[in-house]
């Protein structure tokens, strides 16, 4: 009875608060865990996946992030990788939810939550054993289709590989190479990103060419069957004899164009393909969301989570790392991040 009353009260606070464009909910802890990843479905429900030891866990919010359900176990995956910028991925499909998770050996496994609410393990994504040893991967979905990308070590050097599912993550296609660097390897410790809308799929990754660790964007217009020529992002370059462990993020805006955010030499930049980059802030682990043509950015600066919203001053949300932001309606975003092996959230109004 008490829990029901609190849920109703929280929903009431959220609904009434939405009438005030300055409303927000401050930093609070959702659950203990590491490497959270979130997605939003068409009903504006927020779905969260994360790791805790060998446990792959899930919870959701039906009130746009104000409250979250108790954690549910998706699966026990021995040697689950959920630390050091490596962790499970989640995407919403028309059939439910698709989750991918990697073990330390370098195999990527798929799980789906169907419309009846049950989780089940479905298939292995990589079609050659233990090739995803770096454990860096990303997942996107649109309709029934899901698309996974990862750093792949088959034939010795890291390349960008992919696989597509046409049934919401239940089965996966033969793996396809998206890109191989002419200088032998892409950046070895930077997570790639992927977004898809219809047959358009964009993959962003950090390359390693002529000693430079720059971000590149590559596009498929046929649902991932083929990819075009990669395009370097930004006008500057980062000559670095090492890996920055920072892959950036991209989204598709309301015009259907990709918008990217990434780190070069400790500065966060954003740009659209073919356009000059603009500075967002100082730090690392940049992420963004696009709401009706307005971009919201979050990043990590000196162990704090910073956020930048249109026509507002930059603001610190709390201590932590690896922020992720998603829209929860037309004028609010939720930010999820990790701090001290706990998952935090804050809701902000534009």
N, C-alpha and C positions, 0 to 999 in steps of 0.2 A: 504493500500500500504506500509506504514511504517513498519507495523508488519510483512508483508511478506518479506520485504527486510532484517529486523533484523533476521528473522528465517533462511533465506538463508545464511546470513553472519555468524551466529552462527554455522550452519552446516559446512560451509567452514572452519572456524577456527578449529572445531573439527576434520575434516578429515585431514587437513594439519598438525594439532598438533599430530595426531596419528602416523605420520611418525617419530616423535621424541620420543624416549623411555622415555625422561624426561618430556614430556608434562603433564600438569595437569590443572584442573580448581579449583580455590580456593573456600572457603566457601561462599555460597550465600543462600539467603532465597527463598524457593519455594512458601510457603503460610503460613498464620496463621493457627494454628491447633495443635493438640496433638496426641501422640501415633501413629506415622506413622508406616506403614508396607509396604514392597515392594515385588514384584516378577518380574521375567523376563520371557517373552515368547520365543518361538523358533525363532522369528524374531529379537531378541535382543531389543525389546521394553520394557521399564520399566514402571510398573504399581504401583501406589501409592494409598493407602487408609489411611484415618485418621479421627479423630473426631473433632468436634467443637460444643460444647454444645450438643444438641440432634441431630445434623446433621451428617450423615455419608457421607463423601466426597471422591471424587476420581479424580485423574488426571494422565496423562501419558506423557511419553517422547518417541518420535519416532526417536530421534537423540542421543540415548545412554546416556541420562541424561543431555545434554547441555541445553536444554530448556524443559519446561513442559507446558502442556495445562492448560487452565483456569480450576479451580475446577468445577466439576459437582456433583450435589446432587444425591447420590444413594437412600437415604431414610431419612425421619425423624423418629428416633427411640426414643420415650420418655424414659428418664433416661438412655441414652446410656452411657456405661462405656468406657471412653477414657482418663484415667488419672492414675497416681500412678502405672505404669507398667502394666496396664490393657488396652487393646485396640483391635480394629478390626484386622482381619487377612485376607490375600489375597493370592490366588494361581492361577496359569495359568493352564487351562485344554485344551484339544484338541477342546473343544466346545466354549471356551471363557475364562471368568474369574469367579472365585468363591470367595465370601466374606462371612465371618462370623462375627457377632457382638453380643455383650451381653448387656443386660440391668441390672440395679441395682438389680432387683428382682431375677436374676439368670437364665434367659432364653436366649438361644443362637439361633439367627435367621440367615437364609441363604439368600443370594442374588446372582444372576448371571447376567453377561453381555454376551449376546449372540453375534453371529457373525454379527448381524445387528446393534449392538451398543447400544441396549436398556438394561437398568437395570430393573430387576424385583425381588420382594421378593418372595421366593419360599416356604420354609418350616421351621419349628422349628427343630433344631438338637437334643436337649434333649427330650427324650420321657416321662420324668416325670417332672412335673412342678417345676420350680425354684430350681433346684438342683445344678446349677453352681453359687452359691452365692459368691464364691471367685472371679469370673469373670476372671480366668486365663485359657486361651485356646490357641490352636495352630492348624494350618491347613497346609496340604500338598496335592499335586496332581501330578498325572502322567497319561497322556492320558486322558481318560474320567473319571478316578477314582479320587476321593478326599477323604481325611481321616482327621477327626477332633478328637482332644483329649482335655480333660479339667479336672480340679479338680472338683470332684463331691461329693456332700454332702448327697446323699440318704443314708438312714440307719445311719445317724448321723456323721460318720467320713469321712474325705476327702480321696478319692480314685482316681485313674486314670481311667477314662471312655473314650469310643470312639464311633464313628459312621462313617459308610462308605457311600459314594455316588458313584453309578456306572453310573450316568448320568450328571456329571459335576456340581453337587450341587443342582439339581432340586428336588431330593428326597433323604431321608436319612434313613439308616437302623435302626433296633432295636438297642438300646444302649448295649454295651458290656463292662464289667469290664476288664481292661487291667492288673491292679495290685491293691492289697490292702496290706497295711503294717501289719505285724504280731504284731507290736507295736501300733495298732489301727489307725494310720493316717500317710499319707505322709506329707511332709512339707507343711504347710497350705498357704503360701504366696509366692510360687515360681512357675513361669510359666513353664509348660512342653514344650518340643519341639518335633517335629515329621518331619521325612523325608520319602519319599517313592520312590522306583524305581522298576517298575514291581510289582511282588508279595512281594518284600521285604519292610517291614515297620519297621522303628526304632523309638522308643519313648524314650526320655531322661527326667528324672524327679529327683527332689531332694527328697530323702527319709528321714525317721526319724526312725532309728533303734538303740536301746541301747543308746539313747541320742545323736547320731551322725547325722548331717545333710549333708549327702554325696550324690553325684550324682550317679544315676544308669541308665543303658541302657538295654532296653528289645526289643526283635526282634520277628517279625512275618514273616514267609516265605510263608504264604498262603493268602496274601492279607488282613490280619487283622482278619481272622476268629479265629485264635488261636495265643497265644504268648508263648514264651519259658520262661526260668528262667531269672530273672533280674541279671545283672552283675554290680558290683560296679566299678566305674571309679576311677583310681588313687590308690596309695598305702597308702596315709595318710587318716586321718579322722578329722572331725570338730565337736568336742563336743560343743554344743551350746544350751543353754536354751532360745531359741527364734528363729525367722525366719530371715534369711539374705535377703529375697526378691530378690533373684538372681538365676535364673534357668539355665543360660547358653544357648548354641546353639550347633547344630550339622549340618553337611552337609555330602553328599556322594561324595567321590572323584572319579577320573577317573577310578580307579580300582574297583569301586563299594563298597568300604569300608567306614563305617562311621568314621568321624573325629569329635571330641568333643572339646569344650572349656567351662571352668567353673571357678568359684571363690571358693577358700577355704582359709578362714582366711585373706581375703583381697589380696590374690595373684591369678593371672589368670594363669590357667594351661590348657594344651591341651594334648590330647592323643587319640590313637585308642584303641579299646577294646583289652584287653589282653596285652597291652604294657605299659611301664612306662610313667608317665606323664612328660612333660617338661614345664618349666616356661616361660610364655609369658611376663608378666609385673605385676605391682602392681596396684590394683584398683578393679573395679566391672563391671558388665554388659558386659562381654566378648561376642564377636561375631566373626565369621570367614567366609571365602569363600575359595574354592579350585579351582585353575586355572592350568590345565595341570600338576598336581602333586605338585604345589606350593601353600602353605597356606598363606593367608593374614588375619591378626587379627586386630580387633579394640575393644576398651574398654573405660570406663570412669575412669579418674584418677584426683581427686581433681577438679571436675566440668569441666574438659576438655576432649575432645575426642582425644584419642591417636590411632595411626595406626602403625602397624609393617608389613613391606613387605620384601620379600626375598632379602637378600644381601643389605639392606638399613637400615639406622638408624631409630629408632622410631621417629615419628613426631606428633606434635600436630596439629589437623585440626581446632579446634575452641572450644569455650565454649559450654557445653551442656551435654546431658545425652542420654542413650539408643540408641547407634549406631546400624545400620544394614548395612551390605555390600553385594553387588552383583557384579558378573562379568558382564562387558559390552564388550564382545569380549575376545580375547585370552590374552591380556596383560594390560587391564585396569579394574578398579573397581570403583563403585560408593558407597559412604557412605552417608547414610541418618540418621539424628538425630534430636532431639528436644531441643530447648533452649528458655526459656521465652515464651512458648506457640506459638512458630514459628518453622516451619520445615526447616531444613538446608540441604544442599547437597554439596559434594565435589567429584571431579573425580580425581583419581590418576593413574599414569602409573607405571607398574612394572619395 
